[in-house]
């Protein structure tokens, strides 16, 4: 279970960093489109680079945890939930469209992951963030 907690913590940290980076990019694009000041472009680039470095550092910390989740056998329903949650994270694009608009194979995998998470009582944030099925 410790792997699950570590994974959830870092996945949340990564999501926040990615969200901050995307806000920074759109903010800097507005500034560059308006051609306000050359210094603003330099600051925005430095901010973007710092955001990228932060995301890369989180991914580096997340990698061994993900590998351990994949290599560890699930012996309990909770352990299976950790594996399903990780699979959902890896296959997050499966939640980008409503369930009735995805192909058969994608739907099968998505429904399996959701069913395992439901049985294991493992929250699946993708379900709430991307679709209201």
N, C-alpha and C positions, 0 to 999 in steps of 0.2 A: 504493500500500500504506500510505502514511502516514495516509491518511484512515481506513483500517480500524483501525489501531492507536489513533488518537485516539478513534474511535468506541467501541472495546472498553474503553478506559480510562474514558471518561465514562459509558458504559452500566453498568460495574461500580460506579463511584462512585454513580450514581443508584440502582442496586439496593440498595446498602448504606444509602444515606440513606432510601430508602423503607422498608426493613426496620426501621431504627432508629425511624422515625416510627411505624410500625405497632406496634412494641413499646411505644413511649412512650404511644400512645393506649390500648392495653389496660391498661397499668400505671396510667395516670391514671384510667381508668374504674373500675378496682378501688378506687382510693382514693376517688373520688367516690361510688361505691356504698356504701362503708363509712362515708361521711360522717365521715372522720377529723378533718379540720381544714380550715378555709376557706383557709388559706395554701397547703396542698397543692394545692388546685384552681387557685389563682392561678399557682403555680409550674408546674403541669402545662400550663396554657394558654400560658404564656410559652414553655415548652419545645416545645410543639406548633407555636406560631407560628415559632419559630426553625427547627424542622425543615422547615416549609413554605417558609420563605425560602431555606433551603439547597437544597431540591429545585428550587425555581424558578430559582435561580442556576445549577444544573447544567443544567437544561433550556435555559436561555438560551445556555449555552456549547455545548450539544449541537446546537442548531438549525442553525447554519451548517454544521456537519460533516455533518449529515443531508442538508441541501440539496445540498451538494457531492457526496455519494455518489450522490444521485438524478440529478444533472445530468451527472456524469462517465460517459463511455462505458466499459464494461468491455471491455478489449482482451486480457485474459489470463484464465485459469481462476481465478487468485487474485483478480483484480478482480471477477469474477463471484461468487466466494465472499463478498466484502465486501458486494456488493449483496444477495445471498441472506440473509446474516446480518442486514443492516439490515431487509429485508422481514420476517424472522422477528420481529425486535424490534417492528416496527410492528404486525404481526398476531399478537402474542403470545397473544391469546385463543384462537387455533387450537390451542394446546397445553394448554388447560385441562381437556380431557376426553380419555379414551382414544380412540385412532383409530377404533375400531369403534363409537363413540357420537357421531360428528360427521357432519354432512350431507355429501353427495357433493362439492359445490363446495369446501367447507372442506378436506375430505380431499385433493382434487386439488392445491390450493395448498400445503397442508402437506407432502405427499409430494414435490412438485416442489422446494420449498425445501430439504427434507432431502436429496434426491438431489443437488442442486447443492452443498450444503455438504459432502456426502460426497466428491464428485468433487474439489472444491477443497480438501479436507482442512481445512475451516474448522469449528472446534468450534461446536456448537449447544447452548449451555447449557440452553435450554428443554427439550430432549429429556430431559435428565437430571433437571432440577428438578421437572418437572410430570408426567411420565408414564414408565412403564417398558415401552414398547412394544417 
